[in-house]
Amino acid sequence: MKTFLYMFRRYRIATLLNLFGLSVAVATFYLFMTQVIYNRTYNHNLNDYEHTYRLEIYGNLFGDNWGCSICRPFVTMLRDIPQVKSVVYYSPYVNQTDVKVNNRTITMPVVYMSKPGIEFFTGKLISGSSKSWGTGATAIVNRSNAEKMFGTANAVGKTFEAINNNDGGMIPVTVVGVSEDMPDNSTVSNGLYICDNESGLTDWSEWSYCIFLRLADGTNPKKVERAIKLAFMKANDISEKEFDKEVKMNFRITPVDDIYFSGIGLQDKGNRSLVDVLTVASVFVLFIALLNLLNFSLSEVPMRMRGINTRRVMGASVGGLRLKMIMESVLFAFVGLVIGVLLVVAFQRSEACMKLVSGDISFSAHWLLVAVMAASALVVGALAAVVPAFYSTSFAPALVLKGSFGLSPRGRQLRLAIMAVQFCVAFVLAIYIGVMSSQSSYIFNCDYGFNKNEVFYTWLSDEAKAKRETIRTELKKLPFVESVGFAQKAIGSGDQYMGWGRGSGEHQMSLQVLPCDYEYPQTMGLKILEGRNFNEADMKTGAYVLNKAAMQQYKWLAVGDSIGRQNEWGPTSNYLIVGVCNNFKLKSMRNDNSRVAVAFIIFGPDMAQWGDRCNQVFVRVAKGQDKVEAKRRITDVLNRLDTSQKYEMNFLDNDLQQTYVDEFRFISQVKFFAIICIIITVIGVFSLTMFETEYRRKEIGIRKVMGSSVGSIVRLFAMRYIVPLVVSFVVAAPVAGGSVCSGCRASPSTRRSTGGSSRSASSVSLPLSLQRSWRSRGA
């Protein structure tokens, strides 16, 4: 302890900097490992997750990809398989709806699912029962939303008012159960759980549900997959030969703790490579701290050797002296650990910092990780002292007492070698930071194929949708408004859009479909390459505008042709292809957008039963306008024309960034890690330079007396680091290049998703019972 305090008093800055570097490394290790745990334990919170699976299908409807948007008749098949204990389906499209509770309007997420409902995932309700769920107007709500609505989790028997989908009026809904909250790292969302009408169990047309099943203990999943195939063949009355020749589907059931990394569903955004990067980074930052502390301890050794060996002459044992030095370093590490804990606490209390992480990072939620962090910090302290302890006691005491070991060749070479490693690490990380920054810039600033700048948008109420032409007319009176369009959703803002199948046999097609009005393509800045754009007359007949990729995939199509569907719940619809637009990024860059066949559609009167799908308004303003003022005036017009809700316009280019919130968070984490490592490296180099300067004080004084300037002395010292710097850069450049290539392969912005790609024209059609049109993924 005395030695520790002496070194702190004499070399306060160097000691404090190294203590700070160790503290930051410990805190960074903890924070990164919480993110690793968050991702690796995704869906582990689900009830009996080891035996819970999701049904996925490959081929035909999904092209050359796997898909998890399934039609409900598969539920009936699964319930008849003996090894399947329980089955549930739910819609992954969580809708936001306004409900009234005691004259308060609250926006709530609504999730539709079948029985046994949320109990399939949570195990049991914390209050109430699901026996009456689905009978009349009833709902189950999760704990936090129950508290938001009623001020208490004891919400069973309480009522709220919701919109009746049949007539648009308000009806009372009774809460029959309260479930435990689902954590962030779960595929299942929190909200109001509404029981889906199981009359759809015979509907082959709508492919928009996720199906989960739980297997009995000891069941072989492959046998269940085989049983699903046989059940499908039986339900459609076809032989296995016909199935393999005509249907060409494959079935698999994927464990729920793997689906997050599949890239198939709406919530499946995980990437194992990125998790591995964070795992390595967590360990690597401790390694950097170890090197830094080792260099610091080695720099102290020459000043301590005389005192250490004096104690040897006085009778102290070599083992005792070594143990004392190690314990001093462990004490130093313990102080660093305490400061690191305080840094994590400060991190938790900062809103800006918490945007860098996901999930709960509290110590109470990760007590085992806290123990690992503490042990790791102390081990780093112990290891950093082993080499200095053995080195300083490896000489004959008499030799040490007579000589000076301040600049001994062995010690200097060892310190320079460690410093070279630190320089190499710093160069690699600096290059990596540049690449990550460029990638984040590319994600947002690359060519989307449409003009996302100068566009505002917002959701419309039912009242506003009935006044669309009035809204368009009033907005166009504003001098800076160029065009106003309406559509179901913004392009480029997500990974899932409505999917339609059209045609049959060799002319079967799979299209990503976006309902819109006649000004939407123009408002989004899409270019018409062939034919014409929509016009107002198309609103009376219905029409298509396809992108170039669709025309290239389905070469039998041409402008002027019609695309029809035989609707089992309505008449045949045949709409003309009036134009072809340029290719654009319909989906996020998690997907390969190069082959996505897109169809913009204006619904004709014969599709009135589908309802009004143009839920959002898009307004393009002229370039160079004051966007804040434009936003205010557009909002004023909407609020004046529609008093049913308070409008707030959004910037499309800003909101597109929210699509990549997970990717930007990872990039920020990597940059944060790299900057921390560089700071620790700089601290180590500063400490080494400071100690070496201390050894050469007499030389510096003599040089100044002989007429040397301060600048020349600084250059003399700097030249000593030129060779390590050059060598480190030569080594770091290829290492960084390899790391960058690996990072690009794992990058979320270039990783190809396993879902959502279009199917080739040569796909074989389904049997007759399945050749109907289907509404897929949010139809």
C-alpha positions in Angstrom: 0.0 0.0 0.0 2.8 2.4 0.8 4.4 1.8 -2.6 1.1 2.3 -4.3 0.5 5.7 -2.5 4.1 6.7 -3.2 3.8 6.1 -6.9 0.4 7.9 -6.9 1.9 11.0 -5.3 5.0 11.1 -7.5 3.4 10.1 -10.8 -0.2 11.3 -10.3 -1.1 12.0 -13.9 0.2 8.7 -15.2 -1.4 6.7 -12.4 -4.7 8.4 -12.7 -4.8 7.9 -16.5 -4.0 4.2 -16.2 -6.6 3.8 -13.5 -9.1 5.5 -15.7 -8.2 3.4 -18.7 -8.7 0.2 -16.7 -12.0 1.5 -15.3 -13.3 2.3 -18.8 -12.2 -1.2 -20.1 -14.0 -2.9 -17.2 -17.2 -0.9 -17.8 -17.0 -1.5 -21.6 -16.6 -5.2 -21.0 -19.7 -5.3 -18.9 -21.8 -3.2 -21.3 -20.8 -5.2 -24.4 -21.5 -8.5 -22.7 -25.0 -7.4 -21.7 -25.6 -6.9 -25.4 -24.2 -10.3 -26.2 -26.5 -11.9 -23.6 -29.4 -9.9 -24.9 -29.0 -11.3 -28.4 -28.0 -14.8 -27.5 -30.9 -15.3 -25.1 -33.5 -13.9 -27.5 -36.8 -15.7 -26.9 -35.4 -17.7 -24.0 -38.0 -16.0 -21.9 -40.8 -17.9 -23.7 -42.5 -20.6 -21.8 -40.8 -24.0 -22.4 -38.7 -22.4 -25.2 -36.6 -25.6 -25.6 -39.6 -27.4 -27.1 -41.2 -24.5 -28.9 -40.8 -24.1 -32.7 -42.0 -21.9 -35.6 -43.3 -23.4 -38.8 -41.5 -22.2 -41.9 -42.0 -23.0 -45.6 -39.6 -23.0 -48.5 -40.4 -22.5 -52.2 -43.4 -21.8 -54.4 -45.2 -19.0 -52.6 -41.9 -17.6 -51.2 -39.8 -18.2 -54.3 -36.3 -19.6 -53.6 -36.5 -18.6 -49.9 -37.9 -19.6 -46.6 -41.0 -17.8 -45.3 -42.9 -17.7 -42.0 -46.1 -16.0 -43.1 -48.3 -19.0 -43.2 -52.0 -19.6 -43.9 -54.2 -20.9 -41.0 -55.2 -24.3 -42.4 -51.8 -25.5 -41.4 -52.9 -25.1 -37.7 -55.5 -27.8 -38.2 -52.9 -30.1 -39.7 -50.5 -29.5 -36.8 -53.2 -30.2 -34.2 -53.7 -33.6 -35.7 -50.1 -34.6 -35.3 -49.7 -36.7 -32.1 -46.2 -35.3 -31.2 -47.5 -31.7 -31.2 -48.8 -30.7 -27.7 -50.0 -27.3 -28.5 -50.3 -24.9 -31.5 -51.0 -21.1 -31.7 -51.0 -18.6 -34.5 -50.9 -14.9 -34.4 -50.5 -11.9 -36.7 -47.1 -10.3 -36.5 -48.6 -7.1 -37.8 -49.2 -5.1 -34.6 -51.8 -2.4 -35.2 -52.1 0.8 -33.1 -55.6 1.7 -32.2 -57.2 4.4 -30.0 -59.2 3.2 -27.0 -61.2 5.2 -24.5 -60.8 4.6 -20.8 -62.9 6.9 -18.5 -63.0 9.6 -21.3 -59.2 9.3 -21.8 -58.0 8.4 -25.3 -55.0 6.0 -25.2 -53.2 4.6 -28.2 -52.6 0.8 -27.7 -51.0 -1.9 -29.7 -53.4 -4.7 -30.7 -52.2 -8.3 -31.4 -54.5 -10.9 -32.9 -53.9 -14.5 -32.0 -55.7 -17.8 -31.6 -56.3 -19.9 -28.5 -54.6 -20.7 -26.1 -53.4 -17.2 -26.8 -50.6 -15.4 -24.8 -50.6 -18.2 -22.3 -48.8 -20.3 -24.9 -45.9 -18.0 -24.6 -46.0 -16.9 -20.9 -47.2 -20.1 -19.3 -50.0 -18.6 -17.3 -51.8 -15.3 -16.7 -51.0 -13.3 -13.6 -54.7 -12.7 -13.0 -58.0 -13.7 -14.7 -58.7 -16.5 -17.1 -58.8 -17.1 -20.8 -61.8 -19.4 -20.7 -64.2 -16.6 -21.7 -61.6 -14.9 -24.0 -63.0 -14.7 -27.5 -66.6 -14.8 -26.3 -68.1 -11.5 -27.0 -66.0 -8.3 -26.9 -63.2 -9.4 -24.6 -59.4 -8.9 -24.4 -56.3 -9.9 -22.5 -53.8 -7.2 -21.7 -50.2 -7.3 -20.5 -49.3 -5.9 -17.1 -47.6 -2.6 -18.1 -50.4 -1.7 -20.6 -53.0 -2.6 -17.9 -51.3 -0.1 -15.6 -51.2 2.5 -18.4 -54.9 2.1 -19.1 -56.3 1.6 -15.6 -53.6 2.7 -13.2 -53.3 -0.9 -11.8 -52.4 -4.3 -12.9 -55.5 -5.7 -11.3 -57.6 -4.9 -14.5 -59.7 -8.1 -14.7 -63.4 -7.1 -15.2 -62.6 -3.5 -16.2 -63.9 -2.2 -19.5 -62.7 0.2 -22.2 -64.2 1.4 -25.5 -62.8 0.4 -28.9 -63.8 0.9 -32.5 -66.2 -1.7 -33.9 -64.7 -2.9 -37.2 -68.2 -3.7 -38.5 -69.8 -0.3 -38.3 -67.0 2.0 -37.1 -68.8 2.8 -33.8 -67.4 2.4 -30.3 -68.2 -0.8 -28.3 -67.3 -1.7 -24.7 -64.6 -4.4 -24.3 -64.0 -6.3 -21.1 -60.6 -7.3 -19.8 -60.8 -11.0 -18.9 -57.1 -11.5 -18.1 -53.7 -9.9 -17.5 -50.5 -11.4 -18.7 -46.9 -10.8 -17.6 -44.9 -8.4 -19.8 -42.9 -9.9 -22.6 -39.3 -8.6 -22.5 -37.6 -6.6 -25.3 -35.7 -9.6 -26.6 -38.8 -11.5 -27.5 -40.6 -12.1 -30.8 -44.0 -11.7 -29.2 -45.2 -8.1 -28.7 -47.0 -6.6 -25.7 -50.4 -5.1 -26.1 -54.1 -5.9 -26.2 -54.5 -9.6 -27.2 -57.7 -10.2 -29.2 -58.9 -13.7 -30.0 -58.9 -14.3 -33.7 -61.9 -15.8 -35.4 -61.0 -19.4 -36.1 -63.4 -19.5 -39.1 -60.3 -18.7 -41.0 -58.8 -22.2 -40.4 -60.2 -23.2 -43.8 -59.0 -20.1 -45.7 -56.0 -20.9 -48.0 -56.0 -17.4 -49.4 -54.4 -15.4 -46.6 -50.8 -16.1 -45.9 -50.1 -13.6 -43.1 -49.8 -15.5 -39.8 -46.9 -16.9 -37.8 -47.6 -20.4 -36.5 -45.9 -21.7 -33.3 -46.0 -25.3 -32.0 -44.8 -27.0 -28.9 -43.5 -30.6 -29.1 -43.7 -33.4 -26.5 -40.4 -34.3 -24.8 -38.1 -36.4 -26.8 -39.8 -35.7 -30.1 -37.6 -35.7 -33.2 -38.4 -32.5 -35.1 -37.6 -34.2 -38.4 -40.4 -36.6 -37.9 -42.8 -33.7 -37.3 -41.6 -32.0 -40.5 -42.3 -35.3 -42.4 -45.8 -35.5 -40.7 -46.6 -31.9 -41.9 -45.8 -32.9 -45.4 -48.0 -36.0 -45.2 -50.9 -33.9 -43.6 -50.6 -31.3 -46.4 -50.8 -34.1 -49.1 -53.8 -35.6 -47.4 -55.6 -32.2 -47.0 -55.1 -31.5 -50.7 -55.7 -35.1 -51.9 -52.4 -35.4 -53.8 -49.8 -38.1 -53.8 -46.2 -37.6 -52.8 -45.1 -37.9 -56.4 -47.5 -35.1 -57.3 -46.4 -33.0 -54.3 -42.7 -33.3 -55.3 -43.4 -32.5 -58.9 -46.0 -29.8 -58.7 -45.9 -28.2 -55.3 -42.2 -28.3 -54.6 -42.5 -27.1 -51.0 -40.2 -27.9 -48.1 -41.3 -27.6 -44.4 -39.2 -27.1 -41.4 -39.8 -26.2 -37.8 -37.2 -23.8 -36.3 -36.5 -23.5 -32.6 -37.6 -20.2 -31.2 -34.2 -19.4 -29.9 -32.9 -19.5 -33.5 -35.6 -17.6 -35.3 -34.2 -14.1 -34.3 -31.1 -14.9 -36.4 -33.0 -16.3 -39.4 -33.8 -12.9 -41.1 -37.2 -14.3 -42.1 -39.9 -12.6 -40.0 -40.6 -8.9 -39.1 -38.6 -9.2 -35.8 -35.9 -11.5 -37.1 -33.1 -8.9 -37.3 -30.3 -10.7 -35.5 -27.0 -11.5 -37.0 -24.8 -14.1 -35.3 -21.6 -12.7 -36.9 -22.3 -9.3 -35.3 -22.9 -11.0 -31.9 -19.6 -12.8 -32.3 -17.9 -9.4 -33.1 -19.3 -8.0 -29.8 -18.1 -11.1 -27.9 -14.6 -10.8 -29.2 -14.6 -7.0 -28.6 -15.7 -7.6 -25.0 -12.7 -9.9 -24.4 -10.3 -7.8 -26.5 -10.9 -4.6 -24.5 -9.7 -6.4 -21.4 -6.7 -7.6 -23.3 -5.9 -4.0 -24.3 -6.3 -3.0 -20.7 -3.9 -5.8 -19.7 -1.3 -4.7 -22.1 -1.6 -1.1 -20.9 -1.3 -2.1 -17.2 1.6 -4.3 -18.0 3.4 -1.5 -19.7 2.6 0.8 -16.8 4.0 -1.8 -14.3 7.1 -2.4 -16.4 7.8 1.3 -16.6 7.7 1.5 -12.8 10.1 -1.4 -12.3 13.4 0.4 -12.8 12.5 2.9 -10.1 11.5 0.2 -7.7 14.3 -2.3 -8.3 16.7 -0.8 -5.8 14.1 -0.7 -3.1 12.9 -4.3 -3.8 16.4 -5.7 -3.8 17.4 -3.8 -0.7 14.6 -5.7 1.1 16.0 -8.9 -0.3 19.4 -8.0 1.3 17.5 -7.3 4.5 16.1 -10.9 4.4 12.8 -10.7 2.5 12.0 -13.8 0.5 11.8 -13.7 -3.3 8.3 -15.3 -3.2 7.1 -12.8 -0.6 8.3 -9.8 -2.7 6.7 -11.1 -5.8 3.4 -11.8 -4.1 3.5 -8.3 -2.6 3.9 -6.7 -6.1 1.1 -8.8 -7.5 -1.2 -7.9 -4.6 -0.4 -4.2 -5.1 -1.5 -4.6 -8.8 -4.6 -6.4 -7.7 -5.5 -3.6 -5.4 -4.9 -1.1 -8.2 -7.3 -3.2 -10.4 -9.9 -3.3 -7.5 -9.9 0.5 -7.4 -10.3 0.5 -11.2 -13.2 -2.0 -10.8 -15.0 0.2 -8.3 -14.7 3.2 -10.7 -15.8 1.0 -13.6 -19.0 0.1 -11.6 -19.6 3.8 -11.0 -19.2 4.5 -14.8 -21.8 1.9 -15.6 -24.2 3.5 -13.1 -23.6 6.9 -14.7 -24.1 5.3 -18.1 -27.5 4.0 -17.0 -28.6 7.4 -15.9 -27.9 9.0 -19.3 -30.6 8.9 -21.9 -28.1 9.6 -24.7 -25.8 6.7 -23.5 -28.7 4.3 -23.2 -29.5 4.7 -26.9 -26.3 2.7 -27.5 -27.6 -0.4 -25.8 -30.6 -2.7 -25.9 -32.4 -4.3 -23.0 -31.8 -4.1 -19.2 -28.2 -3.4 -18.2 -28.8 -3.2 -14.5 -26.5 -5.2 -12.2 -29.5 -7.0 -10.6 -30.4 -8.4 -14.0 -26.9 -9.7 -14.6 -25.5 -10.7 -11.3 -23.5 -13.6 -12.8 -21.9 -11.2 -15.3 -21.1 -8.8 -12.5 -19.1 -11.6 -10.8 -17.3 -12.4 -14.1 -16.5 -8.7 -14.5 -15.1 -8.4 -11.0 -13.0 -11.6 -11.4 -11.8 -10.5 -14.9 -10.6 -7.1 -13.5 -8.7 -8.7 -10.7 -7.2 -11.3 -13.0 -6.0 -8.5 -15.3 -4.4 -6.8 -12.3 -2.7 -10.0 -11.2 -1.4 -10.9 -14.7 -0.1 -7.4 -15.4 2.2 -7.7 -12.3 3.5 -11.2 -12.9 6.2 -10.3 -15.5 7.4 -7.2 -13.6 7.5 -9.1 -10.3 9.6 -11.9 -11.7 11.8 -9.5 -13.8 12.6 -7.2 -10.9 13.6 -10.1 -8.6 15.6 -12.0 -11.2 19.0 -10.1 -10.6 21.6 -10.5 -7.9 20.9 -7.9 -5.2 24.5 -6.6 -5.2 24.4 -6.0 -8.9 21.2 -4.1 -8.7 22.4 -1.9 -5.8 25.5 -0.9 -7.8 23.9 -0.3 -11.2 21.1 1.6 -12.8 18.4 -0.3 -14.6 16.4 2.7 -15.8 17.2 2.2 -19.4 18.5 -1.4 -19.6 18.3 -2.9 -23.1 16.0 -5.8 -22.0 13.5 -3.6 -20.2 13.5 -1.0 -23.1 13.0 -3.7 -25.7 10.1 -5.3 -23.9 8.4 -2.0 -23.3 8.9 -1.0 -27.0 7.5 -4.4 -28.1 4.3 -3.9 -26.0 4.0 -0.3 -27.3 4.3 -1.6 -30.9 1.4 -4.0 -30.3 -0.6 -1.1 -28.9 0.2 1.0 -31.9 -0.8 -1.8 -34.2 -4.2 -2.1 -32.4 -4.7 1.6 -32.6 -4.1 1.7 -36.3 -6.5 -1.3 -36.9 -9.2 0.3 -34.9 -8.7 3.7 -36.5 -9.2 2.1 -39.9 -12.2 0.2 -38.7 -13.8 3.4 -37.3 -13.4 4.9 -40.8 -15.1 2.0 -42.4 -18.0 1.9 -39.9 -18.6 5.6 -40.4 -18.5 5.2 -44.2 -21.0 2.3 -43.9 -23.4 4.2 -41.7 -23.2 7.1 -44.2 -23.8 4.7 -47.1 -26.9 3.2 -45.5 -28.6 6.5 -45.4 -27.1 8.5 -48.3 -27.0 5.8 -51.0 -29.2 5.9 -54.1 -32.6 4.6 -53.0 -34.0 5.0 -56.5 -36.6 7.5 -55.3 -36.3 11.1 -53.9 -36.8 10.8 -50.1 -35.8 14.4 -49.5 -38.4 17.2 -49.2 -41.2 14.7 -48.4 -43.4 14.9 -45.4 -45.9 12.2 -44.4 -48.3 11.3 -41.7 -51.1 8.8 -40.9 -54.7 9.7 -41.7 -57.8 9.1 -39.6 -60.9 7.5 -41.2 -62.5 11.0 -41.3 -59.5 12.4 -43.2 -59.5 9.5 -45.7 -63.0 10.4 -46.7 -61.7 14.0 -47.5 -58.7 13.1 -49.6 -59.4 15.2 -52.6 -60.2 18.2 -50.3 -57.0 17.7 -48.5 -55.1 17.5 -51.7 -56.7 20.7 -53.0 -56.1 22.7 -49.9 -52.4 21.5 -49.5 -51.7 22.4 -53.2 -52.8 25.9 -52.4 -49.6 26.3 -50.4 -47.1 27.8 -52.7 -44.3 25.5 -51.8 -46.2 22.2 -52.2 -45.4 20.4 -55.5 -47.5 17.2 -55.2 -49.7 15.3 -52.7 -50.0 11.5 -52.8 -51.7 8.8 -50.7 -50.6 5.2 -50.1 -50.7 2.3 -47.7 -47.1 3.0 -46.5 -43.8 4.5 -47.4 -41.4 2.7 -49.7 -38.0 1.9 -48.3 -39.3 1.9 -44.7 -39.5 -1.8 -43.9 -38.9 -5.4 -44.8 -42.5 -6.6 -45.2 -45.1 -5.4 -47.8 -48.3 -7.0 -49.1 -47.5 -9.9 -51.3 -49.8 -11.2 -54.1 -49.7 -14.2 -56.3 -51.1 -13.9 -59.8 -51.5 -16.2 -62.8 -51.0 -19.9 -62.9 -48.8 -22.6 -64.4 -45.9 -21.2 -66.3 -47.3 -17.7 -66.0 -47.5 -17.6 -62.2 -46.1 -14.4 -60.6 -45.3 -13.2 -57.1 -45.5 -9.4 -56.6 -44.9 -7.0 -53.7 -47.9 -4.8 -53.9 -48.4 -1.3 -52.6 -51.9 0.3 -52.9 -51.7 4.0 -53.7 -53.5 6.8 -55.5 -52.6 8.5 -58.8 -50.1 11.0 -57.5 -48.0 8.8 -55.2 -45.3 7.7 -57.7 -44.8 11.3 -58.7 -44.7 12.5 -55.1 -42.0 9.9 -54.4 -39.9 11.0 -57.4 -40.1 7.7 -59.3 -39.4 7.9 -63.1 -41.7 6.3 -65.7 -39.5 4.4 -68.2 -42.3 3.0 -70.4 -46.0 3.8 -70.8 -47.4 6.5 -68.6 -47.9 7.3 -64.9 -51.2 6.9 -63.2 -53.9 9.6 -63.9 -57.1 10.6 -62.2 -59.2 8.4 -64.5 -57.5 5.3 -63.2 -59.2 5.8 -59.8 -62.5 4.7 -61.5 -61.1 1.6 -63.2 -58.1 0.4 -61.3 -54.6 0.2 -62.8 -51.0 -1.1 -62.2 -47.6 0.5 -62.5 -44.9 -2.1 -62.3 -41.2 -1.6 -61.7 -38.5 -2.7 -64.3 -37.6 -5.8 -62.2 -41.1 -7.2 -62.5 -41.1 -6.8 -66.3 -37.6 -8.4 -66.5 -38.7 -11.4 -64.3 -42.0 -12.0 -66.0 -41.1 -11.4 -69.6 -44.5 -12.2 -71.0 -45.8 -9.0 -69.5 -46.1 -5.7 -71.5 -47.6 -2.3 -71.0 -51.3 -2.6 -71.9 -51.6 -6.2 -70.6 -53.9 -6.9 -67.8 -53.2 -8.7 -64.5 -56.2 -10.5 -63.1 -57.2 -12.6 -60.2 -60.0 -15.0 -59.5 -61.2 -13.9 -56.1 -63.0 -16.6 -54.2 -64.9 -14.0 -52.2 -65.7 -11.6 -55.1 -65.6 -11.1 -58.8 -62.7 -11.3 -61.2 -60.5 -8.2 -61.3 -58.5 -7.3 -64.4 -56.4 -4.1 -64.2 -54.2 -2.8 -67.0 -50.5 -2.2 -66.7 -50.3 1.4 -67.7 -46.6 2.1 -67.0 -43.2 0.8 -65.9 -41.1 2.8 -63.4 -37.5 2.5 -62.4 -36.2 0.0 -59.9 -35.9 1.3 -56.3 -35.2 0.1 -52.8 -38.6 -1.1 -51.8 -37.3 -2.8 -48.7 -34.5 -2.0 -46.3 -30.9 -2.9 -47.1 -31.1 -6.0 -44.9 -32.6 -7.5 -48.1 -31.4 -8.0 -51.6 -33.5 -5.4 -53.4 -32.2 -6.2 -56.9 -34.9 -8.8 -57.8 -37.9 -7.5 -56.0 -40.9 -7.3 -58.4 -43.1 -4.4 -57.3 -46.6 -3.4 -58.4 -48.2 -0.1 -57.5 -52.0 -0.6 -57.7 -55.0 1.7 -57.7 -58.0 -0.3 -56.4 -61.0 -0.1 -58.7 -64.6 -0.1 -57.4 -64.7 -4.0 -57.6 -62.2 -4.1 -54.8 -64.2 -1.9 -52.4 -64.6 -4.9 -50.0 -60.8 -4.6 -49.3 -61.4 -1.2 -47.7 -59.5 2.0 -48.2 -55.8 1.0 -48.0 -54.4 4.6 -48.5 -53.8 5.3 -44.9 -51.0 7.9 -45.2 -50.6 11.2 -47.0 -47.3 12.2 -48.6 -46.5 15.8 -49.4 -43.5 16.9 -51.6 -42.3 20.5 -51.2 -40.0 22.4 -53.4 -36.3 22.4 -52.8 -34.8 25.1 -50.8 -37.8 25.7 -48.6 -37.7 26.2 -44.9 -38.7 22.7 -43.9 -39.7 23.7 -40.3 -42.1 26.4 -41.6 -43.4 24.1 -44.4 -44.1 21.4 -41.8 -46.0 23.8 -39.6 -48.2 25.1 -42.4 -49.0 21.6 -43.7 -49.9 20.5 -40.2 -52.2 23.5 -39.8 -54.1 22.5 -42.9 -54.6 18.9 -41.8 -55.7 20.0 -38.3 -58.2 22.5 -39.8 -59.7 19.9 -42.1 -59.8 17.0 -39.6 -60.5 17.7 -36.0 -60.8 14.0 -35.0 -57.0 13.8 -34.1 -54.0 16.0 -33.6 -51.7 15.8 -36.6 -47.9 15.9 -36.6 -46.0 15.6 -39.9 -42.8 13.5 -40.2 -39.8 14.0 -42.3 -39.5 10.9 -44.5 -35.7 11.0 -44.8 -35.4 11.2 -41.0 -37.8 8.4 -40.3 -36.0 6.1 -42.8 -33.2 6.2 -40.3 -35.5 4.5 -37.7 -35.6 1.5 -40.1 -31.9 0.9 -39.3 -32.0 1.7 -35.6 -30.5 -1.7 -34.8 -27.8 -1.4 -37.4 -26.8 2.1 -36.4 -26.7 1.0 -32.7 -24.3 -1.8 -33.6 -22.1 0.6 -35.6 -22.1 3.0 -32.7 -21.2 0.2 -30.4 -18.2 -0.8 -32.6 -17.1 2.8 -32.9 -17.4 3.3 -29.1 -15.3 0.2 -28.5 -12.7 1.3 -31.0 -12.4 4.8 -29.5 -12.1 3.3 -26.0 -9.3 1.0 -27.1 -7.5 3.9 -28.8 -7.8 6.0 -25.7 -6.4 3.2 -23.5 -3.6 2.8 -26.0 -2.8 6.5 -26.0 -2.8 6.4 -22.2 -0.3 3.6 -22.2 2.0 5.3 -24.7 1.8 8.6 -22.7 2.7 6.8 -19.5 5.7 5.0 -21.2 6.9 8.3 -22.6 6.5 10.0 -19.2 8.6 7.4 -17.4 11.3 7.3 -20.0 11.5 11.1 -19.8 12.0 10.7 -16.1 14.9 8.4 -16.6 16.6 10.8 -19.0 16.2 14.0 -17.0 19.9 14.5 -16.6 20.5 14.0 -20.4 17.8 16.6 -21.2 19.4 19.1 -18.8 22.8 18.6 -20.3 21.5 19.1 -23.8 19.7 22.3 -22.9 22.9 23.6 -21.2 24.8 22.8 -24.4 22.4 24.9 -26.4 19.7 22.4 -27.6 16.3 23.9 -28.1 13.1 22.4 -26.7 11.9 21.6 -30.2 15.1 19.6 -31.0 14.8 17.7 -27.8 11.2 16.8 -28.5 12.1 15.7 -32.1 14.9 13.6 -30.6 12.4 11.8 -28.4 9.8 11.5 -31.1 12.3 9.8 -33.5 12.6 6.9 -31.1 8.9 6.1 -31.9 9.1 6.4 -35.7 10.3 2.8 -36.2 7.6 1.2 -34.0 5.0 3.4 -35.6 6.0 2.4 -39.2 6.3 -1.3 -38.3 3.0 -1.2 -36.5 1.3 0.4 -39.5 2.8 -2.1 -42.0 1.4 -4.9 -39.8 -1.9 -3.2 -39.1 -2.9 -2.4 -42.7 -3.4 -6.0 -43.9 -5.0 -7.0 -40.6 -7.4 -4.1 -40.8 -8.2 -5.0 -44.4 -9.1 -8.5 -43.4 -11.2 -7.2 -40.6 -13.0 -4.8 -42.9 -13.8 -7.6 -45.3 -15.2 -9.8 -42.5 -17.2 -6.9 -41.2 -18.7 -6.3 -44.6 -19.7 -9.9 -44.9 -21.4 -9.6 -41.5 -22.8 -6.2 -42.2 -26.5 -5.7 -41.7 -26.6 -3.4 -44.6 -25.3 -5.9 -47.1 -26.5 -9.1 -45.6 -29.1 -10.8 -47.8 -32.3 -11.7 -46.0 -33.7 -15.2 -46.4 -37.2 -13.8 -47.1 -39.0 -11.5 -49.4 -37.3 -12.1 -52.7 -39.4 -12.6 -55.8 -40.0 -16.0 -57.3 -38.7 -16.9 -60.8 -41.2 -17.3 -63.7 -40.4 -21.0 -63.9 -41.9 -21.9 -60.5 -44.5 -24.7 -60.7 -48.0 -23.8 -59.5 -49.8 -25.2 -56.5 -52.5 -27.8 -57.0 -55.9 -26.5 -58.0 -57.1 -26.1 -54.4 -54.2 -23.6 -53.8 -54.2 -21.8 -57.2 -56.4 -19.1 -55.9 -55.0 -15.7 -55.3 -53.7 -15.2 -51.8 -53.4 -12.2 -49.6 -50.0 -12.4 -48.1 -48.1 -10.6 -45.3 -50.4 -7.7 -44.4 -52.9 -8.0 -47.2 
